[in-house]
Amino acid sequence: MSYQVKLTVHVSKAAIKLPPETKKAAREALRLLAENPELGKELQAELAGFRSYRFLRYRIFYKVAPEKKVIVVWALGHRKDIYENFSEQLVGKK
């Protein structure tokens, strides 16, 4: 049984700005994650608790709620800056 994928408002806004081919690849990546949430690697340090899935030169940061069969996507962006940007976003919320 597949998981339901939910995007945060921040991710929804970021996804709209992606080029068409990247959007297509992101949709496919999310479909694969819905089938198998363990595909992404577990993140460490301040990002512990999140998982990261790689597609093209982009990353999807997400958390899995197995009891609810839900994946919440917290960040989607280019690998060159997603780690730094997301860490700053998390610190700002504390």
TORGUPA-574016 format. One record per atom (N, C-alpha, C, O): residue number from 0; residue in one letter; atom name; x, y, z. Coordinates in pm, 1 decimal, decimal comma, always signed. Atoms other than C-alpha are relative to their C-alpha. Example, Ala and Ser with C-alpha at 12.3 -4.5 7.8 and 13.67 -1.06 7.14 Angstrom:
2
+-----+--------+-------+----------+----------+----------+
| num | residu | atome |        u |        v |        w |
+-----+--------+-------+----------+----------+----------+
|   0 |      a |     N |    +89,0 |   -119,0 |     +0,0 |
|   0 |      a |    CA |  +1230,0 |   -450,0 |   +780,0 |
|   0 |      a |     C |    +90,0 |   +120,0 |     +0,0 |
|   0 |      a |     O |   +193,6 |   +118,1 |    +66,5 |
|   1 |      s |     N |    -82,0 |   -119,0 |     -6,0 |
|   1 |      s |    CA |  +1367,0 |   -106,0 |   +714,0 |
|   1 |      s |     C |    -77,0 |   +109,0 |    +73,0 |
|   1 |      s |     O |    -26,1 |   +219,8 |    +89,9 |
+-----+--------+-------+----------+----------+----------+
# end
This chain:
94
+-----+--------+-------+----------+----------+----------+
| num | residu | atome |        u |        v |        w |
+-----+--------+-------+----------+----------+----------+
|   0 |      m |     N |    +83,9 |   -119,5 |     +0,0 |
|   0 |      m |    CA |     +0,0 |     +0,0 |     +0,0 |
|   0 |      m |     C |    +87,7 |   +124,9 |     +0,0 |
|   0 |      m |     O |   +184,4 |   +133,8 |    +75,6 |
|   1 |      s |     N |    -79,8 |   -122,0 |    +10,7 |
|   1 |      s |    CA |   +134,0 |   +340,6 |    -93,7 |
|   1 |      s |     C |    -29,5 |    +99,2 |   +110,8 |
|   1 |      s |     O |   -135,4 |    +98,3 |   +173,6 |
|   2 |      y |     N |    +13,0 |   -108,4 |    -96,0 |
|   2 |      y |    CA |   +189,5 |   +632,9 |   +133,8 |
|   2 |      y |     C |    -59,5 |   +121,5 |    -70,2 |
|   2 |      y |     O |    -45,3 |   +138,3 |   -191,4 |
|   3 |      q |     N |    +48,5 |   -127,5 |    +52,5 |
|   3 |      q |    CA |    +15,0 |   +965,7 |    +89,3 |
|   3 |      q |     C |   +114,6 |   +100,3 |    +12,9 |
|   3 |      q |     O |   +181,1 |   +103,9 |   +116,4 |
|   4 |      v |     N |   -106,4 |   -100,2 |     -2,5 |
|   4 |      v |    CA |   +260,2 |  +1247,2 |     +2,4 |
|   4 |      v |     C |    -63,5 |   +137,4 |    +19,5 |
|   4 |      v |     O |   -151,6 |   +178,3 |    -56,1 |
|   5 |      k |     N |    +48,5 |   -136,2 |    -26,7 |
|   5 |      k |    CA |   +195,1 |  +1591,2 |   +152,3 |
|   5 |      k |     C |   +118,0 |    +96,0 |    -11,1 |
|   5 |      k |     O |   +226,9 |    +68,2 |    +39,0 |
|   6 |      l |     N |   -102,4 |   -102,4 |    +16,0 |
|   6 |      l |    CA |   +392,8 |  +1901,9 |    +59,4 |
|   6 |      l |     C |    -28,5 |   +116,1 |    +94,0 |
|   6 |      l |     O |   -144,1 |   +154,5 |   +112,2 |
|   7 |      t |     N |    +18,7 |   -122,0 |    -78,5 |
|   7 |      t |    CA |   +450,4 |  +2196,2 |   +292,0 |
|   7 |      t |     C |    -26,7 |   +114,4 |    -97,4 |
|   7 |      t |     O |     -1,0 |   +101,2 |   -217,0 |
|   8 |      v |     N |    +27,1 |   -116,8 |    +83,8 |
|   8 |      v |    CA |   +345,9 |  +2538,0 |   +160,5 |
|   8 |      v |     C |   +129,4 |    +46,9 |    -66,4 |
|   8 |      v |     O |   +130,3 |    +82,6 |   -184,3 |
|   9 |      h |     N |   -130,9 |    -42,5 |    +52,2 |
|   9 |      h |    CA |   +714,4 |  +2627,0 |   +118,0 |
|   9 |      h |     C |    +40,8 |    -85,9 |   -120,4 |
|   9 |      h |     O |    +88,3 |    -33,2 |   -221,0 |
|  10 |      v |     N |    -36,9 |    +91,7 |   +109,3 |
|  10 |      v |    CA |   +774,0 |  +2319,7 |   -101,5 |
|  10 |      v |     C |    -91,2 |    +21,4 |   -120,1 |
|  10 |      v |     O |    -44,5 |    +20,2 |   -234,0 |
|  11 |      s |     N |    +94,5 |    -23,8 |   +110,5 |
|  11 |      s |    CA |   +461,5 |  +2384,0 |   -308,7 |
|  11 |      s |     C |    +40,7 |   +123,8 |    -79,5 |
|  11 |      s |     O |    +37,6 |   +122,9 |   -202,6 |
|  12 |      k |     N |    -42,2 |   -124,0 |    +67,1 |
|  12 |      k |    CA |   +582,2 |  +2737,6 |   -385,0 |
|  12 |      k |     C |   +130,2 |    -22,1 |    -76,0 |
|  12 |      k |     O |   +145,6 |    +27,4 |   -187,7 |
|  13 |      a |     N |   -128,4 |    +26,4 |    +66,2 |
|  13 |      a |    CA |   +934,1 |  +2615,6 |   -468,5 |
|  13 |      a |     C |    -19,3 |    -86,1 |   -123,9 |
|  13 |      a |     O |    +47,5 |    -64,6 |   -225,1 |
|  14 |      a |     N |    +22,9 |    +92,2 |   +111,8 |
|  14 |      a |    CA |   +802,0 |  +2340,6 |   -697,7 |
|  14 |      a |     C |    -55,7 |    +71,9 |   -122,1 |
|  14 |      a |     O |    -24,4 |    +35,2 |   -235,4 |
|  15 |      i |     N |    +59,3 |    -75,5 |   +111,4 |
|  15 |      i |    CA |   +605,3 |  +2589,3 |   -909,4 |
|  15 |      i |     C |   +108,6 |    +64,5 |    -85,9 |
|  15 |      i |     O |    +92,4 |    +78,8 |   -207,1 |
|  16 |      k |     N |   -106,9 |    -71,6 |    +70,3 |
|  16 |      k |    CA |   +931,4 |  +2764,2 |  -1002,4 |
|  16 |      k |     C |    +97,5 |    -92,1 |    -72,9 |
|  16 |      k |     O |   +185,7 |    -43,9 |   -143,9 |
|  17 |      l |     N |    -92,6 |    +93,4 |    +64,4 |
|  17 |      l |    CA |  +1107,4 |  +2448,0 |  -1123,5 |
|  17 |      l |     C |    -22,6 |     -6,1 |   -150,8 |
|  17 |      l |     O |   -134,9 |    +12,8 |   -197,5 |
|  18 |      p |     N |    +16,0 |    +20,4 |   +144,2 |
|  18 |      p |    CA |  +1176,2 |  +2395,0 |  -1495,7 |
|  18 |      p |     C |    -86,5 |   -123,7 |    -26,5 |
|  18 |      p |     O |    -91,5 |   -213,9 |    +57,2 |
|  19 |      p |     N |    +92,6 |   +111,2 |    +29,1 |
|  19 |      p |    CA |   +928,8 |  +2154,5 |  -1666,6 |
|  19 |      p |     C |    +61,2 |   -139,6 |    +13,3 |
|  19 |      p |     O |     -2,3 |   -229,0 |    +69,0 |
|  20 |      e |     N |    -61,9 |   +133,2 |     -9,7 |
|  20 |      e |    CA |  +1172,8 |  +1861,6 |  -1693,2 |
|  20 |      e |     C |    +29,2 |    -37,1 |   +145,4 |
|  20 |      e |     O |    +16,9 |   -153,3 |   +184,1 |
|  21 |      t |     N |    -28,3 |    +24,3 |   -141,9 |
|  21 |      t |    CA |  +1268,5 |  +1898,5 |  -1326,6 |
|  21 |      t |     C |   -129,6 |    -31,7 |    +74,5 |
|  21 |      t |     O |   -131,4 |   -118,7 |   +161,6 |
|  22 |      k |     N |   +130,5 |    +29,0 |    -61,7 |
|  22 |      k |    CA |   +899,5 |  +1908,6 |  -1224,4 |
|  22 |      k |     C |    -40,6 |   -143,9 |    -28,7 |
|  22 |      k |     O |    -88,3 |   -215,4 |    +59,5 |
|  23 |      k |     N |    +35,8 |   +137,0 |    +38,7 |
|  23 |      k |    CA |   +842,8 |  +1586,6 |  -1416,7 |
|  23 |      k |     C |    +81,5 |   -100,9 |    +81,3 |
|  23 |      k |     O |    +27,1 |   -199,5 |   +131,0 |
|  24 |      a |     N |    -87,5 |    +89,0 |    -77,7 |
|  24 |      a |    CA |  +1141,6 |  +1421,5 |  -1244,6 |
|  24 |      a |     C |    -38,8 |     +1,5 |   +147,8 |
|  24 |      a |     O |    -33,9 |   -102,2 |   +213,9 |
|  25 |      a |     N |    +41,2 |    -10,6 |   -140,6 |
|  25 |      a |    CA |  +1023,1 |  +1550,1 |   -903,9 |
|  25 |      a |     C |   -127,4 |    -80,3 |    +24,5 |
|  25 |      a |     O |   -139,4 |   -149,1 |   +125,9 |
|  26 |      r |     N |   +124,2 |    +78,7 |    -14,1 |
|  26 |      r |    CA |   +676,4 |  +1400,1 |   -958,2 |
|  26 |      r |     C |    +31,1 |   -149,4 |     +2,9 |
|  26 |      r |     O |    -25,6 |   -223,7 |    +83,1 |
|  27 |      e |     N |    -38,0 |   +141,5 |     +3,7 |
|  27 |      e |    CA |   +835,7 |  +1065,7 |  -1046,9 |
|  27 |      e |     C |    +69,3 |    -40,5 |   +130,4 |
|  27 |      e |     O |    +43,2 |   -147,9 |   +184,5 |
|  28 |      a |     N |    -69,4 |    +28,1 |   -126,0 |
|  28 |      a |    CA |  +1063,3 |  +1084,3 |   -740,3 |
|  28 |      a |     C |   -100,2 |    -13,9 |   +114,5 |
|  28 |      a |     O |    -87,3 |   -103,9 |   +197,5 |
|  29 |      l |     N |   +101,9 |     +6,7 |   -105,9 |
|  29 |      l |    CA |   +761,9 |  +1151,9 |   -514,9 |
|  29 |      l |     C |    -84,5 |   -125,9 |    -12,9 |
|  29 |      l |     O |   -124,6 |   -185,0 |    +87,4 |
|  30 |      r |     N |    +74,8 |   +124,5 |    +21,4 |
|  30 |      r |    CA |   +575,6 |   +860,7 |   -672,6 |
|  30 |      r |     C |    +79,3 |   -119,1 |    +53,7 |
|  30 |      r |     O |    +23,6 |   -207,6 |   +118,7 |
|  31 |      l |     N |    -85,0 |   +108,9 |    -49,1 |
|  31 |      l |    CA |   +870,7 |   +631,1 |   -597,6 |
|  31 |      l |     C |     +6,1 |     -0,9 |   +152,4 |
|  31 |      l |     O |     +2,7 |   -107,2 |   +214,4 |
|  32 |      l |     N |     -2,6 |     -8,4 |   -146,1 |
|  32 |      l |    CA |   +888,5 |   +757,3 |   -238,7 |
|  32 |      l |     C |   -132,0 |    -46,9 |    +60,6 |
|  32 |      l |     O |   -132,5 |   -109,2 |   +166,7 |
|  33 |      a |     N |   +130,7 |    +44,1 |    -50,2 |
|  33 |      a |    CA |   +514,3 |   +695,5 |   -194,1 |
|  33 |      a |     C |     -6,0 |   -152,0 |     +4,1 |
|  33 |      a |     O |    -69,9 |   -209,5 |    +92,3 |
|  34 |      e |     N |     -3,5 |   +146,4 |     +4,0 |
|  34 |      e |    CA |   +577,8 |   +332,1 |   -288,6 |
|  34 |      e |     C |    +98,8 |    -57,6 |   +101,6 |
|  34 |      e |     O |    +74,9 |   -163,7 |   +159,1 |
|  35 |      n |     N |   -102,8 |    +49,1 |    -91,8 |
|  35 |      n |    CA |   +891,5 |   +296,9 |    -73,6 |
|  35 |      n |     C |    +68,8 |   +117,4 |    +70,1 |
|  35 |      n |     O |   +169,6 |   +167,7 |    +20,6 |
|  36 |      p |     N |    -54,6 |   -116,4 |    -70,7 |
|  36 |      p |    CA |   +962,1 |   +574,7 |   +181,4 |
|  36 |      p |     C |   +142,9 |    -19,1 |    +50,3 |
|  36 |      p |     O |   +209,4 |    +77,9 |    +86,7 |
|  37 |      e |     N |   -135,7 |    +26,6 |    -49,7 |
|  37 |      e |    CA |  +1287,6 |   +405,2 |   +283,7 |
|  37 |      e |     C |   +107,4 |    +23,5 |   -106,3 |
|  37 |      e |     O |   +225,6 |     +3,2 |    -78,8 |
|  38 |      l |     N |    -97,5 |    -23,3 |   +107,3 |
|  38 |      l |    CA |  +1454,5 |   +493,9 |    -49,6 |
|  38 |      l |     C |   +102,1 |   +107,6 |    +35,5 |
|  38 |      l |     O |   +219,7 |    +96,5 |     +0,7 |
|  39 |      g |     N |    -89,9 |   -109,6 |    -36,1 |
|  39 |      g |    CA |  +1601,4 |   +814,3 |    +90,7 |
|  39 |      g |     C |    +90,8 |    -36,8 |   +114,7 |
|  39 |      g |     O |    +60,5 |   -125,5 |   +194,5 |
|  40 |      k |     N |    -93,7 |    +26,9 |   -110,3 |
|  40 |      k |    CA |  +1899,2 |   +821,1 |   +322,6 |
|  40 |      k |     C |    -36,1 |    +84,4 |   +121,1 |
|  40 |      k |     O |    -92,1 |   +193,3 |   +108,5 |
|  41 |      e |     N |    +24,8 |    -73,0 |   -123,1 |
|  41 |      e |    CA |  +1871,3 |   +926,3 |   +684,5 |
|  41 |      e |     C |   +103,8 |   +110,1 |    +14,1 |
|  41 |      e |     O |   +222,8 |    +88,0 |     -8,2 |
|  42 |      l |     N |    -91,1 |   -112,1 |    -18,3 |
|  42 |      l |    CA |  +2020,1 |  +1267,7 |   +754,3 |
|  42 |      l |     C |    +52,1 |     +2,0 |   +142,8 |
|  42 |      l |     O |     -5,7 |    -59,4 |   +232,5 |
|  43 |      q |     N |    -69,0 |     -2,5 |   -128,7 |
|  43 |      q |    CA |  +2250,9 |  +1343,7 |  +1045,1 |
|  43 |      q |     C |     +0,9 |   +141,6 |    +58,5 |
|  43 |      q |     O |    -49,9 |   +235,9 |     -2,1 |
|  44 |      a |     N |    -22,0 |   -126,6 |    -71,9 |
|  44 |      a |    CA |  +2332,3 |  +1624,1 |  +1293,4 |
|  44 |      a |     C |   -131,2 |    +76,9 |    +15,7 |
|  44 |      a |     O |   -231,1 |    +20,4 |    +60,2 |
|  45 |      e |     N |   +120,6 |    -81,6 |    -22,0 |
|  45 |      e |    CA |  +2080,2 |  +1912,9 |  +1294,2 |
|  45 |      e |     C |   -117,4 |    -42,8 |    -87,8 |
|  45 |      e |     O |   -230,9 |     -1,2 |    -64,4 |
|  46 |      l |     N |   +107,6 |    +48,2 |    +88,0 |
|  46 |      l |    CA |  +1882,2 |  +1738,4 |  +1016,9 |
|  46 |      l |     C |    -43,5 |   -142,8 |    +34,7 |
|  46 |      l |     O |   -115,7 |   -206,5 |    -42,1 |
|  47 |      a |     N |    +40,1 |   +134,3 |    -43,7 |
|  47 |      a |    CA |  +1842,7 |  +1411,6 |  +1210,7 |
|  47 |      a |     C |   -151,9 |     -6,2 |     +9,8 |
|  47 |      a |     O |   -216,2 |    +88,6 |    +55,0 |
|  48 |      g |     N |   +145,0 |    +17,0 |     +0,9 |
|  48 |      g |    CA |  +1489,7 |  +1277,0 |  +1177,1 |
|  48 |      g |     C |    -58,7 |    +19,5 |   -139,0 |
|  48 |      g |     O |   -171,0 |    -22,4 |   -167,3 |
|  49 |      f |     N |    +41,6 |    -18,7 |   +138,8 |
|  49 |      f |    CA |  +1467,2 |  +1379,5 |   +813,4 |
|  49 |      f |     C |    +70,6 |   -101,6 |    -87,9 |
|  49 |      f |     O |   +174,2 |   -156,4 |    -50,3 |
|  50 |      r |     N |    -62,3 |    +84,8 |   +101,4 |
|  50 |      r |    CA |  +1543,8 |  +1168,6 |   +507,7 |
|  50 |      r |     C |    +21,5 |    +85,5 |   -124,1 |
|  50 |      r |     O |    -47,4 |   +185,5 |   -144,3 |
|  51 |      s |     N |    -29,9 |    -72,4 |   +123,4 |
|  51 |      s |    CA |  +1690,7 |  +1286,6 |   +177,8 |
|  51 |      s |     C |     -4,3 |    -97,2 |   -117,0 |
|  51 |      s |     O |    +56,6 |   -204,1 |   -113,4 |
|  52 |      y |     N |     +5,6 |    +80,7 |   +122,0 |
|  52 |      y |    CA |  +1607,4 |  +1148,1 |   -165,3 |
|  52 |      y |     C |    +58,2 |    +81,2 |   -114,4 |
|  52 |      y |     O |    +25,7 |   +198,7 |   -131,4 |
|  53 |      r |     N |    -71,0 |    -63,8 |   +109,1 |
|  53 |      r |    CA |  +1821,9 |  +1230,2 |   -466,3 |
|  53 |      r |     C |    -69,3 |    -25,0 |   -133,1 |
|  53 |      r |     O |   -106,4 |   -138,4 |   -163,5 |
|  54 |      f |     N |    +43,5 |    +15,4 |   +139,3 |
|  54 |      f |    CA |  +1691,4 |  +1295,4 |   -818,4 |
|  54 |      f |     C |    +65,8 |   +113,1 |    -78,3 |
|  54 |      f |     O |    +75,3 |   +226,1 |    -30,5 |
|  55 |      l |     N |    -78,0 |    -95,3 |    +79,8 |
|  55 |      l |    CA |  +1880,2 |  +1471,8 |  -1096,8 |
|  55 |      l |     C |   +106,6 |    +62,6 |    +90,4 |
|  55 |      l |     O |   +182,0 |     -9,8 |   +155,4 |
|  56 |      r |     N |    -93,3 |    -66,9 |    -91,7 |
|  56 |      r |    CA |  +2087,4 |  +1733,3 |   -909,9 |
|  56 |      r |     C |    -75,8 |    +63,7 |   +115,8 |
|  56 |      r |     O |    -29,7 |   +160,6 |   +176,1 |
|  57 |      y |     N |    +88,0 |    -54,1 |   -102,9 |
|  57 |      y |    CA |  +1809,1 |  +1796,5 |   -661,7 |
|  57 |      y |     C |    -14,7 |    -98,1 |   +116,4 |
|  57 |      y |     O |    +19,1 |   -216,0 |   +105,8 |
|  58 |      r |     N |    +27,0 |    +81,4 |   -117,7 |
|  58 |      r |    CA |  +1715,9 |  +1669,8 |   -316,1 |
|  58 |      r |     C |   -140,9 |    +29,3 |    +49,7 |
|  58 |      r |     O |   -191,7 |   +140,8 |    +38,0 |
|  59 |      i |     N |   +128,5 |    -12,7 |    -68,6 |
|  59 |      i |    CA |  +1385,6 |  +1608,1 |   -142,2 |
|  59 |      i |     C |    +26,0 |    -37,6 |   +145,6 |
|  59 |      i |     O |    +74,2 |   -147,4 |   +173,5 |
|  60 |      f |     N |    -11,4 |    +29,5 |   -142,5 |
|  60 |      f |    CA |  +1391,2 |  +1631,4 |   +238,9 |
|  60 |      f |     C |   -140,5 |    -28,8 |    +51,5 |
|  60 |      f |     O |   -233,6 |    +48,1 |    +27,7 |
|  61 |      y |     N |   +133,3 |    +40,4 |    -44,3 |
|  61 |      y |    CA |  +1103,4 |  +1450,5 |   +405,4 |
|  61 |      y |     C |     +6,1 |    -77,0 |   +130,4 |
|  61 |      y |     O |   +111,7 |   -124,4 |   +172,3 |
|  62 |      k |     N |    +18,5 |    +82,5 |   -119,0 |
|  62 |      k |    CA |   +974,6 |  +1279,7 |   +718,0 |
|  62 |      k |     C |   -111,0 |    -99,1 |    -29,9 |
|  62 |      k |     O |   -203,4 |    -70,1 |   -106,0 |
|  63 |      v |     N |    +98,7 |   +105,3 |    +20,4 |
|  63 |      v |    CA |   +775,2 |   +957,8 |   +728,6 |
|  63 |      v |     C |    -77,8 |    -21,5 |   +129,6 |
|  63 |      v |     O |    -19,8 |    -30,6 |   +237,8 |
|  64 |      a |     N |    +86,4 |    +34,3 |   -113,5 |
|  64 |      a |    CA |   +479,3 |   +894,1 |   +958,6 |
|  64 |      a |     C |    -62,6 |   -135,5 |    -33,9 |
|  64 |      a |     O |   -172,7 |   -141,4 |    -88,6 |
|  65 |      p |     N |    +48,0 |   +132,2 |    +39,7 |
|  65 |      p |    CA |   +440,7 |   +515,2 |   +918,4 |
|  65 |      p |     C |   -137,3 |    -35,3 |    +55,5 |
|  65 |      p |     O |   -215,4 |   -104,2 |    -10,1 |
|  66 |      e |     N |   +129,4 |    +33,0 |    -60,4 |
|  66 |      e |    CA |   +144,7 |   +494,1 |  +1154,8 |
|  66 |      e |     C |   -116,0 |    +62,8 |    -77,0 |
|  66 |      e |     O |   -227,9 |    +11,7 |    -73,2 |
|  67 |      k |     N |   +104,5 |    -66,6 |    +78,6 |
|  67 |      k |    CA |    -49,7 |   +732,9 |   +930,2 |
|  67 |      k |     C |    +14,9 |    -25,1 |   -149,4 |
|  67 |      k |     O |    -69,9 |    +16,6 |   -228,4 |
|  68 |      k |     N |    -28,7 |    +25,4 |   +142,0 |
|  68 |      k |    CA |   +103,3 |   +613,1 |   +599,2 |
|  68 |      k |     C |    +11,6 |   +132,7 |    -77,3 |
|  68 |      k |     O |    -43,7 |   +148,8 |   -186,1 |
|  69 |      v |     N |    -16,1 |   -132,8 |    +59,1 |
|  69 |      v |    CA |   +205,6 |   +973,4 |   +523,9 |
|  69 |      v |     C |   +148,5 |    +35,8 |     -8,3 |
|  69 |      v |     O |   +226,7 |     +5,8 |    +81,9 |
|  70 |      i |     N |   -132,4 |    -58,7 |    +17,5 |
|  70 |      i |    CA |   +522,6 |  +1132,3 |   +388,2 |
|  70 |      i |     C |    -21,7 |   +150,6 |     -9,7 |
|  70 |      i |     O |    -99,6 |   +197,4 |    -92,8 |
|  71 |      v |     N |     +8,8 |   -146,0 |     +7,5 |
|  71 |      v |    CA |   +561,2 |  +1504,7 |   +456,2 |
|  71 |      v |     C |   +130,7 |    +51,7 |    -59,0 |
|  71 |      v |     O |   +238,4 |    +29,4 |     -3,7 |
|  72 |      v |     N |   -117,4 |    -55,8 |    +67,7 |
|  72 |      v |    CA |   +798,1 |  +1681,0 |   +217,5 |
|  72 |      v |     C |    +23,4 |   +140,1 |    +55,2 |
|  72 |      v |     O |    -61,7 |   +228,2 |    +42,7 |
|  73 |      w |     N |    -33,8 |   -125,9 |    -66,7 |
|  73 |      w |    CA |   +972,9 |  +1966,2 |   +401,2 |
|  73 |      w |     C |    +83,8 |    +92,3 |    -87,0 |
|  73 |      w |     O |    +81,4 |   +214,0 |    -68,7 |
|  74 |      a |     N |    -85,5 |    -83,6 |    +85,0 |
|  74 |      a |    CA |  +1216,9 |  +2084,9 |   +134,1 |
|  74 |      a |     C |    +25,6 |    -71,3 |   -131,8 |
|  74 |      a |     O |    +32,1 |   -194,0 |   -138,6 |
|  75 |      l |     N |    -34,1 |    +50,4 |   +131,8 |
|  75 |      l |    CA |  +1290,9 |  +2043,6 |   -233,2 |
|  75 |      l |     C |    +86,7 |   +107,5 |    -63,8 |
|  75 |      l |     O |    +45,2 |   +222,9 |    -74,7 |
|  76 |      g |     N |    -87,5 |   -100,1 |    +59,8 |
|  76 |      g |    CA |  +1585,2 |  +2213,5 |   -398,9 |
|  76 |      g |     C |   +125,6 |    -60,0 |    -56,9 |
|  76 |      g |     O |   +150,6 |   -180,0 |    -45,4 |
|  77 |      h |     N |   -125,7 |    +40,7 |    +61,7 |
|  77 |      h |    CA |  +1916,3 |  +2199,8 |   -580,1 |
|  77 |      h |     C |    +99,6 |    -38,8 |   +108,3 |
|  77 |      h |     O |   +104,5 |    +23,3 |   +214,5 |
|  78 |      r |     N |    -93,5 |    +52,0 |   -100,7 |
|  78 |      r |    CA |  +2187,2 |  +2008,0 |   -398,1 |
|  78 |      r |     C |   +102,9 |   +102,6 |    +44,9 |
|  78 |      r |     O |   +155,2 |    +93,3 |   +156,0 |
|  79 |      k |     N |   -104,6 |    -96,7 |    -36,0 |
|  79 |      k |    CA |  +2424,8 |  +2306,9 |   -403,7 |
|  79 |      k |     C |    -37,0 |    +86,2 |   +120,3 |
|  79 |      k |     O |    +51,1 |   +135,7 |   +190,6 |
|  80 |      d |     N |    +36,4 |    -89,1 |   -110,4 |
|  80 |      d |    CA |  +2219,7 |  +2500,7 |   -148,8 |
|  80 |      d |     C |   -112,2 |    -49,3 |    +91,7 |
|  80 |      d |     O |   -146,3 |    +18,5 |   +188,6 |
|  81 |      i |     N |   +114,3 |    +44,7 |    -80,4 |
|  81 |      i |    CA |  +1936,4 |  +2291,8 |     -5,1 |
|  81 |      i |     C |    +38,6 |    -29,2 |   +145,8 |
|  81 |      i |     O |    -38,3 |     +1,1 |   +237,1 |
|  82 |      y |     N |    -38,8 |    +33,7 |   -137,3 |
|  82 |      y |    CA |  +2131,8 |  +2170,7 |   +300,2 |
|  82 |      y |     C |    +12,1 |   +126,5 |    +85,0 |
|  82 |      y |     O |    -40,9 |   +133,5 |   +195,9 |
|  83 |      e |     N |    -19,5 |   -124,8 |    -73,0 |
|  83 |      e |    CA |  +2233,2 |  +2520,9 |   +404,9 |
|  83 |      e |     C |   -132,8 |    +73,8 |    +18,8 |
|  83 |      e |     O |   -164,0 |   +118,3 |   +129,2 |
|  84 |      n |     N |   +127,2 |    -71,5 |     -7,6 |
|  84 |      n |    CA |  +1895,7 |  +2679,1 |   +324,7 |
|  84 |      n |     C |    -97,2 |    -66,3 |    +97,0 |
|  84 |      n |     O |   -164,6 |     +2,0 |   +174,2 |
|  85 |      f |     N |    +94,0 |    +69,4 |    -87,5 |
|  85 |      f |    CA |  +1697,2 |  +2411,4 |   +505,5 |
|  85 |      f |     C |    +44,9 |     +7,5 |   +145,1 |
|  85 |      f |     O |    -38,0 |    +23,8 |   +234,5 |
|  86 |      s |     N |    -50,7 |    -14,0 |   -137,6 |
|  86 |      s |    CA |  +1923,0 |  +2421,3 |   +812,8 |
|  86 |      s |     C |    -35,2 |   +136,8 |    +55,7 |
|  86 |      s |     O |    -78,5 |   +148,4 |   +170,3 |
|  87 |      e |     N |    +35,6 |   -134,8 |    -43,8 |
|  87 |      e |    CA |  +1871,1 |  +2799,3 |   +829,3 |
|  87 |      e |     C |   -149,5 |    +12,0 |    +26,3 |
|  87 |      e |     O |   -190,8 |    +77,6 |   +121,9 |
|  88 |      q |     N |   +146,0 |     -1,9 |    -16,2 |
|  88 |      q |    CA |  +1495,3 |  +2750,8 |   +788,2 |
|  88 |      q |     C |    -39,3 |    -65,9 |   +132,3 |
|  88 |      q |     O |   -126,9 |    -16,3 |   +203,0 |
|  89 |      l |     N |    +30,9 |    +69,9 |   -125,2 |
|  89 |      l |    CA |  +1489,7 |  +2503,7 |  +1078,7 |
|  89 |      l |     C |    +40,7 |    +83,9 |   +121,9 |
|  89 |      l |     O |    -33,6 |    +91,4 |   +219,8 |
|  90 |      v |     N |    -47,2 |    -81,9 |   -111,5 |
|  90 |      v |    CA |  +1694,6 |  +2731,8 |  +1306,0 |
|  90 |      v |     C |    -94,6 |   +117,5 |    +21,8 |
|  90 |      v |     O |   -120,8 |   +156,1 |   +135,7 |
|  91 |      g |     N |    +93,7 |   -111,7 |     -9,9 |
|  91 |      g |    CA |  +1455,3 |  +3017,7 |  +1229,1 |
|  91 |      g |     C |   -131,4 |    -37,6 |    +66,9 |
|  91 |      g |     O |   -199,5 |    +48,0 |   +123,3 |
|  92 |      k |     N |   +127,0 |    +45,2 |    -58,6 |
|  92 |      k |    CA |  +1160,7 |  +2804,8 |  +1348,3 |
|  92 |      k |     C |    +12,6 |    -36,7 |   +146,6 |
|  92 |      k |     O |    -88,3 |    -58,3 |   +213,8 |
|  93 |      k |     N |    -19,8 |    +40,4 |   -139,8 |
|  93 |      k |    CA |  +1314,9 |  +2720,2 |  +1685,3 |
|  93 |      k |     C |    -22,2 |   +114,2 |    +95,1 |
|  93 |      k |     O |     -9,5 |    +96,9 |   +216,3 |
+-----+--------+-------+----------+----------+----------+
# end
